[in-house]
Amino acid sequence: MIAILLAAAVGAASPGPSLPAPVPRPVSEPKPLTLDAFRAAVSVREPKISPDGKRIVYVRGAGDFKADVERTELVLVEVANGARRVLTQDRDDVSGPAWSPDGTRIAFLAAPAKDEAPEIYVLALDGGDAQRITHTKGVGGFAWRPDGRAFAYLMRDPAAGANATPAPSPAPSGGPAAKPSPSPTPKGYAEAFTVTDEHYLTRAPARSTHVWTIDADGTHARQITRGTPSDSGRIEWLPDGGALVVTQQPDAIFAHLTKAQSVVIDVASGNVRPLRAGAVDGGAVVSLDGTRVALAVPRHGSLYLQTDVMVRRVSDGGDVASGIALDRNPGWYEWLDDRSVLIGAADGVRTYVWRLALDRSAPARLDLGEVGFGQDATVARDGTLAFIGRRPDRPGELYVLRRGGKPVALSDENAWTRGYAIGRSDRIDWSSDGMNVTGVLTYPPGFTAGKQYPLVLVIHGGPVATSTTDFSALAQLLAAHGMLVLQPNYRGSDNSGDAFLQAIVGAVTSGPGRDNLAGVEAVKKMGIVDAARIGVSGWSGGGLQTSWLIGHATFWRAALSGAAVNDWYEQATLADISEEFASVFLGGATPWTADGRAKYRAESPITYAANVKTPTLILTDSLDQRVPITQSFAFYRALQGHGVDVKLMELPRAGHNPSDPVGRETRLRIWSEWFERWMK
């Protein structure tokens, strides 16, 4: 659930039949994969199946590299024959499609104009243009009321002192709502504000997000919740339309997501009650009959660690069923019917779907064949599952799975991969500190048994995440340059159960470090590695591991440390997840005592900078609020001071990962070129 905290690309499609999976490769010799080839990559995401299960709409995104933006549009697919058409060729920043309860309309978010925040639009499928419903400062998410006559939506409060109307008021005639007047530009300096757990780049006080409702014709907008508490996540209506279920935290400060809980909101009065008093949980999904919710509950009290799907009563928060027996960290869950919940989670080096029945029987895994579950899915009333499926040889595509059937591909957006040689990706297992550790080993195309190849580790972040055999652009690009690529699932990964995940607590850096070194030895024992050419790399939590590993072994030929936690003290002090993140993973220690500070130093890579001999590239976003750039600068200066061949590069971007097409491509290029240079 919290893997994003430290983890690691259109034109109209022509109608056609549904596509079998997998699609055969062409007879002609495939070409070597290049960085330029990835410009053809298409993102297929946010599938939503119609209530009757006959049609699916999804978001398709493709990079516009000249403008450095992703162009998005909605695509509608007929499940029976695969016929598809584009619905929104004239809209920017399209996202969040949602079918009306009767299946005749699709609502979605889109920007009214360039650089404007998203608003709700509704498109009737019997013809006509999409109609704009809201005129706000930006909608954060929405849901149809069960009768299809209104929406609930999330909107952030206006900045302090702004005179703008935060949401439209109904026009006197009852017609479309009037657009609010823009706020005047403030003059002079902003007033000082109180800082608590904000990150070091904060320049204004956090603003809470609240629930609003509006009629489906754009009239009668009304604010439902108020005050300091901030609403977020998925909006769920109870069937009678009288109440909502959302996630709420005490205020808008990002770090306080760890105090989030599911709440029930009475729409008429705005009264809010916790689903379960004193609980920490999130992501509640209401059952079809409205009497229960499925939600994620932390096993150890922190949403940073293992969570389990639990089913609770809406009336009093009492437990109905538990997913603890599955013992996998859920990435997605949805009601299949009123008797069972589907759960998506990683297991080993694949991602699967299980059915959790409310009768307390053992969870049963669905048969997806060779398709990996992309944890982005939707369920129709008849139990048909539409999901983004991933394969080792191509990025995600849209699949449909009917009860008792096999997955069928309904999109072919990334057909471009068939013209290129794709390296094989296999599971590999090894032992570390008495635990079984898994990883993914990707081979260069045309791999020859008996030949030795350079090896590069690409270590995932999170740390609560998993590397799978699904298509990886970076792994395939390095493999195309003749390298073996190992993606280790060290302790703390969420693919092997709670005990394995929990083993990272305390030894947050050193424990995974031993696992990753043992992984190198396991691949070397296969007799396919050139021991003089072994590199290590990773972003975020993977960058943390990279910086640690080069301080604890000297055989590395080269390293790339991206957005790395090099100093746990700075991570606890300056980041947007502030002290609690560090404290949770360091076993409850805080940096504000002598003993705690010593533990933070012991698990910080910068402590061992004097041991580093490896040529190292340090890469980071300039305005990273998650892992502040100060840590990259400090590590750079430390290595420089010890005579290491070190280079520091900034991506002039805000955020923890570059999200624009050019930024993502630049990071791939720098990464691949660095190892192409050193692995020759």
C-alpha positions, 0 to 999 in steps of 0.5 A: 500500500505504501510502496510509493514512498520509496519505490522505483510512457496516440492515436485512435485504434482501429476496431478488430477482434480480441487478441490471443495471448501471447501473440507470436513473434514475427519470423524475421530476425528481431532487432536489438532494443534501443532507448529510442524504441521506448518512445513508442511505449504506451501506458494502458491503465485505469480500466473500468468495466461497465456494470453489465460487463459488456464494455471496458473503458481505459486510459491510454497514455503516450509520450509527446517528447517535443512538448514533454508531456504525456498525451492521454485519452479514453478508449472504449472496448467491446468485450465480445469482439474487441472493437474499440474507439477513442472517446476523448481525442480533444481533452488533456490530462484525462484520468479516472473514468467511471461508468454511471450506475445504469451504464449509459454515461462515462464520467472522467477527469480532464483539464479544461485548458493547458495548465489548468487543474482537472474537472469532472466531465460526463460523456453520454454514449448515445452521442454528443460532446462531453459536458463539463460538470464542475468549475472548481480549483481542481477535483481530486477524485469523484464517484457517482451517487448510486442513482446516477443523479449526482457526484461526490468529489474531493477538492482541496481548500483554497489558499489562506487569504484567497478570495476565490469561491472554492466551488461553484454556486448554483446559478439563480435560474437553476442552470449551469453553475457559474465559474468562480472569479479568480483570486487576486494576486497577493502583494508583498511577502507571504506571512509566516506559517507554523511548520510541524511535520512538513518537508524541508521544501515546504513554502506554504501551509498544507491545505486540507481536502474535503468532500463536496457533492454536485448534481449530475447537471452541474448545479447545487454544489455543496461542501459536506466536510469541513475543518482540519481533518483531510479526506482522501482516497477512494470515495464510496457511496452506501447504496441508499445515497445517504452516506459516504465512506472515505479515508480521513487523516487528522490534517493535510500533512503528508507524513500523517498518512500513518494516522489515516482511518476509514470514516462514514460521512452522513451526506445530509448533516456532514457528521463524520464517524470512524468506521472503527474507533481508534483504528488505523486503516485505509482504502475501504471498498463498500460491498454491493449490499452496502453492509460491509467494507473491505479495507487494508489494516496494518498488521503491526500498527504501521501502514508502512509495513505489512497490511491485510485485507479485512472485511468489517461491518459498516454499522459498527466496524466489527470484523466479518472476515480476514485475509491474514491467512493469505499472508501477502501484502495487498496491492489491490482488492475489490468485491467479486460479489457479496460473498467474496473479495478479490485480492491482488498481491505479489508472490515470489516473482509474479503477481496473482489474484486470490478470492477471499470468501467470507465463509473463512475458507482458505483463499483460492488463487485465480488462474491467470496463465502466464499473465502477471496481474498489474494490480489495476483492475475492475469487476462487473456485476456478473463477476467479469474481471478486467485488468492490466496484465503484464508479460515478460516480453511486453508492457501492460495490456488490457485483459478480461477474465470471465468466471471459469475462463482464461485471460483474453487480451483486448488491447495491443497497444505495445505491439512495437515490442515484437520487432525487438529482441527481448531478454529472458527473465527467470526466477532465481533463489538463494539463501541469506541468514537462513531465509529464502530470498528470490530475485529475477535474473534477466539474460542478454538476448542471444545468451550463450551457455558457457559464456561469461557476461557482466552482471548489474544489480538493479535493486528495487525501492520501497522497501516494501515492493517486489521485482517480478518477471514482468517487462522492465524497461531498464532491465531489458535495456541493460540486457540489450547491451550484453549484461546480465541483470539481477533484481533481488527481492531482499528482506522487506520485499512484500512477496514472501509473507509478513515474517520476511517483510518484518525481518528488515525492521532494525537492520533496515540497511545491513540486513538487505545488504547481506541478502543482496551480496548473497544474491551476487554469489548465487549468480556467480555460482552459475558460472555465467558471470565475469567477476571483474565486471559486476555493477550495482544500482538502484533508485530510492531504497535501491539507491540506499542499498547501492550506497551501502553495498559499495561501502561494504564490498570492493569488487564492484566495477561501477555503481549508480546510486539514485535518490538514495537515503545515505543518512537516516538522520537527514531522512528523519529530519527533512523528508515529507515522511519525516521521523516516523518512517525512519523510526518504524524501519529502525525498530522504534529508534529515534535520532534524538537520543544518543543510542538512537543516533548511534543506530541511525549512523550504523545503518547509514551508508555515509558512515562507511564512505571511507571504504568506497573504492567504486566509480560511482554516479549519484543521480537525483531530482533537484526538488525531491521532497521524499529523499532530499537532495542534501543526502546526495550532496553529502555522499558526493562530497564524502566520496570526493573527499576520499578520492573516489571517482564520483560524479553527481548529476541532477535531474531538474525536476520536482518530486521523487521520480521524474514523471515527464517523458523526457525526464524518464527517458533521460534517467534511462539514458544516463543509467544505461550509458553509465554501465555501458561505459564501465562494463565494456 
